[in-house]
């Protein structure tokens, strides 16, 4: 495991569930987890549905998409359930290895198990 992966695994393990400190802290915690998931799917070069990632994080898919931020190749691994495509991405914004496999993570369980979320 790389140092970066270890760092994000530590972030995921240290996250508390206390929501009394407000949405901004919650969003920063979720951002750390999004980065963890993004790093993981980039490492395994496997697409993941927005729904699976959102469910693993305990947020609605619309909020997850908003928190993803600007389109970038590293985030193009997140795809819609129907077509398996990243929503709104031009071809030049997609990761060059996006279609190297037909496999798509469609279950939050895969993420929660592999990333200890």
C-alpha positions as CSV (number, residue, x, y, z in Angstrom):
1,X,0.0,0.0,0.0
2,X,1.4,3.4,-0.9
3,X,1.8,6.2,1.6
4,X,-1.1,8.1,0.0
5,X,-3.4,5.1,0.4
6,X,-2.3,4.7,4.0
7,X,-3.1,8.4,4.7
8,X,-6.6,8.1,3.3
9,X,-7.2,4.8,5.1
10,X,-6.2,6.6,8.3
11,X,-8.6,9.5,7.4
12,X,-11.5,7.0,6.9
13,X,-10.8,5.3,10.2
14,X,-10.6,8.5,12.2
15,X,-13.9,9.9,11.0
16,X,-16.4,10.3,13.8
17,X,-20.2,10.3,13.3
18,X,-20.8,13.4,15.5
19,X,-22.8,15.8,13.3
20,X,-23.3,18.5,16.0
21,X,-20.4,20.5,14.6
22,X,-22.3,21.5,11.5
23,X,-22.5,20.8,7.8
24,X,-19.1,22.4,6.9
25,X,-17.3,19.8,9.1
26,X,-19.6,17.1,7.7
27,X,-18.7,18.2,4.2
28,X,-15.0,18.2,4.9
29,X,-15.2,14.7,6.4
30,X,-17.2,13.6,3.3
31,X,-14.6,15.2,1.0
32,X,-11.9,13.2,2.7
33,X,-13.9,10.0,2.1
34,X,-14.6,11.0,-1.5
35,X,-10.9,11.4,-2.0
36,X,-10.3,8.0,-0.5
37,X,-12.9,6.4,-2.9
38,X,-11.5,8.4,-5.9
39,X,-8.0,7.3,-5.1
40,X,-9.2,3.7,-4.8
41,X,-11.1,3.5,-8.0
42,X,-8.2,5.2,-9.9
43,X,-5.8,2.7,-8.4
44,X,-8.0,-0.4,-9.4
45,X,-9.0,1.4,-12.7
46,X,-12.6,0.4,-12.3
47,X,-15.7,2.5,-12.7
48,X,-18.1,3.0,-9.8
49,X,-21.7,4.3,-9.9
50,X,-22.6,7.6,-8.3
51,X,-25.3,5.7,-6.4
52,X,-22.9,3.1,-4.9
53,X,-20.4,5.8,-3.8
54,X,-23.2,8.0,-2.4
55,X,-24.7,5.1,-0.5
56,X,-21.3,4.2,1.0
57,X,-20.9,7.8,2.2
58,X,-24.5,8.1,3.5
59,X,-25.4,11.0,1.2
60,X,-27.8,11.4,-1.6
61,X,-26.4,11.0,-5.1
62,X,-27.1,14.6,-6.0
63,X,-25.0,15.8,-3.0
64,X,-22.2,13.4,-3.9
65,X,-22.1,14.7,-7.5
66,X,-22.0,18.3,-6.2
67,X,-19.2,17.5,-3.8
68,X,-17.1,15.9,-6.6
69,X,-16.4,19.3,-7.9
70,X,-15.1,20.2,-11.3
71,X,-14.8,17.6,-14.0
72,X,-11.4,15.9,-14.1
73,X,-10.2,12.6,-15.5
74,X,-9.7,11.2,-11.9
75,X,-13.4,11.7,-11.2
76,X,-14.6,10.3,-14.5
77,X,-14.5,6.9,-12.9
78,X,-17.8,7.8,-11.2
79,X,-20.6,6.9,-13.7
80,X,-24.4,6.7,-14.0
81,X,-26.0,3.4,-13.4
82,X,-27.7,3.0,-16.8
83,X,-25.0,3.8,-19.4
84,X,-21.9,3.4,-17.3
85,X,-20.8,6.8,-18.4
86,X,-19.6,9.8,-16.4
87,X,-22.3,12.5,-16.6
88,X,-21.5,15.6,-18.7
89,X,-17.9,14.6,-19.5
90,X,-16.5,15.3,-22.9
91,X,-14.2,12.6,-24.3
92,X,-11.1,14.7,-23.5
93,X,-12.2,15.0,-19.8
94,X,-12.4,11.2,-19.3
95,X,-9.6,9.1,-17.9
96,X,-7.7,7.4,-20.7
97,X,-8.2,4.0,-19.1
98,X,-11.9,4.4,-18.4
99,X,-13.0,1.6,-20.6
100,X,-10.2,-0.9,-19.9
101,X,-12.7,-3.2,-18.2
102,X,-16.4,-3.6,-18.4
103,X,-16.6,-4.1,-14.6
104,X,-18.4,-1.4,-12.7
105,X,-18.8,-1.2,-8.9
106,X,-22.5,-1.0,-8.3
107,X,-22.7,-1.9,-4.7
108,X,-21.8,0.3,-1.7
109,X,-20.8,-2.8,0.1
110,X,-17.8,-3.2,-2.1
111,X,-16.5,0.2,-1.1
112,X,-17.4,-0.1,2.6
113,X,-15.7,-3.5,2.8
114,X,-12.5,-2.6,0.8
115,X,-12.1,0.9,2.3
116,X,-13.3,0.3,5.8
117,X,-15.9,3.2,5.5
